[in-house]
Amino acid sequence: MAKIGLFFGTQTGNTQTIAEQIQKEFGGDGVVELIDIADASPEDFEAYECVIVGCPTWNIGELQSDWEGFYDELDAIAFSGKKVAYFGAGDQVGYADNFQDAMGILEEKISSLGGTTVGYWPVDGYDFNESKAVRNGKFVGLAIDEDNQSDLTDERVKTWVAQLKREFGV
Ligand SMILES: Cc1cc2nc3c(=O)[nH]c(=O)nc-3n(C[C@H](O)[C@H](O)[C@H](O)COP(=O)(O)O)c2cc1C
């Protein structure tokens, strides 16, 4: 069984592509297992002490629709003792007032259920007005912008995964 469960949702494929990059960077499917949240149940989270949550922001500050459907089911998951890292896909130019909100919405919920957040990410190098994903001057997780900064994605993923390996202790 892989040590890390990566649960993602996607509308147009970007978040899945990023999830696959993260998995590869960790060393493949023996280390990180990918689970589409559209097919997930709360029990699927039980197997993992380390969890990665990936969600793009849609419809001006909303969760991607499969995460929206799963949101209330999060209450059934025992997050205490789990380390949880977040990443999101968003568009800082087109949606500058709601950049990466979904990542912040999920982090707020899951940390209130006992999850320990790891993988904070600096806001340097981004240009936006407001985000629910920023706490104490940092993103609660890795912010990816395939619409405007796809050339930075590889490097961002590599740097973040190196950080997560330390924080997860894997
Ligand atoms: C109608 C629409 C609404 C969007 N709303 C937001 C938003 O509020 N905040 C944001 O950061 N990105 C927003 N985006 C950008 C998407 O999150 C971005 O394109 C992302 O890469 C999509 O990921 P996916 O391919 O995994 O679904 C929006 C895009 C569209 C087309």
The ligand as a MOL file (V3000), in Angstrom:
LIG
                    3D

  0  0  0     0  0            999 V3000
M  V30 BEGIN CTAB
M  V30 COUNTS 31 33 0 0 0
M  V30 BEGIN ATOM
M  V30 1 C -15.8050 29.7040 -15.5310 0
M  V30 2 C -14.4770 29.6170 -14.8310 0
M  V30 3 C -14.3730 30.0460 -13.5260 0
M  V30 4 C -13.1320 30.0200 -12.8650 0
M  V30 5 N -13.0490 30.5300 -11.5840 0
M  V30 6 C -11.8170 30.6210 -10.9940 0
M  V30 7 C -11.6700 31.2610 -9.7330 0
M  V30 8 O -12.6190 31.7550 -9.1170 0
M  V30 9 N -10.4370 31.3150 -9.1800 0
M  V30 10 C -9.3160 30.7920 -9.8050 0
M  V30 11 O -8.2140 30.8650 -9.2600 0
M  V30 12 N -9.4360 30.1750 -11.0260 0
M  V30 13 C -10.6490 30.0900 -11.6360 0
M  V30 14 N -10.7680 29.4910 -12.8610 0
M  V30 15 C -9.5690 28.9300 -13.5210 0
M  V30 16 C -9.4140 27.4080 -13.3360 0
M  V30 17 O -9.3080 27.0690 -11.9790 0
M  V30 18 C -8.1590 26.9430 -14.0640 0
M  V30 19 O -8.3500 27.0500 -15.4500 0
M  V30 20 C -7.7080 25.5390 -13.6850 0
M  V30 21 O -6.4660 25.2760 -14.2810 0
M  V30 22 C -8.7140 24.4650 -14.0810 0
M  V30 23 O -8.3060 23.2370 -13.5270 0
M  V30 24 P -8.8820 21.8230 -14.0220 0
M  V30 25 O -8.4370 21.6650 -15.4840 0
M  V30 26 O -8.2210 20.8110 -13.1500 0
M  V30 27 O -10.3520 21.8270 -13.8910 0
M  V30 28 C -11.9930 29.5090 -13.5340 0
M  V30 29 C -12.1240 29.0640 -14.8500 0
M  V30 30 C -13.3310 29.1350 -15.5100 0
M  V30 31 C -13.3960 28.6910 -16.9490 0
M  V30 END ATOM
M  V30 BEGIN BOND
M  V30 1 1 1 2
M  V30 2 1 2 3
M  V30 3 2 2 30
M  V30 4 2 3 4
M  V30 5 1 4 5
M  V30 6 1 4 28
M  V30 7 2 5 6
M  V30 8 1 6 7
M  V30 9 1 6 13
M  V30 10 2 7 8
M  V30 11 1 7 9
M  V30 12 1 9 10
M  V30 13 2 10 11
M  V30 14 1 10 12
M  V30 15 2 12 13
M  V30 16 1 13 14
M  V30 17 1 14 15
M  V30 18 1 14 28
M  V30 19 1 15 16
M  V30 20 1 16 17
M  V30 21 1 16 18
M  V30 22 1 18 19
M  V30 23 1 18 20
M  V30 24 1 20 21
M  V30 25 1 20 22
M  V30 26 1 22 23
M  V30 27 1 23 24
M  V30 28 2 24 25
M  V30 29 1 24 26
M  V30 30 1 24 27
M  V30 31 2 28 29
M  V30 32 1 29 30
M  V30 33 1 30 31
M  V30 END BOND
M  V30 END CTAB
M  END
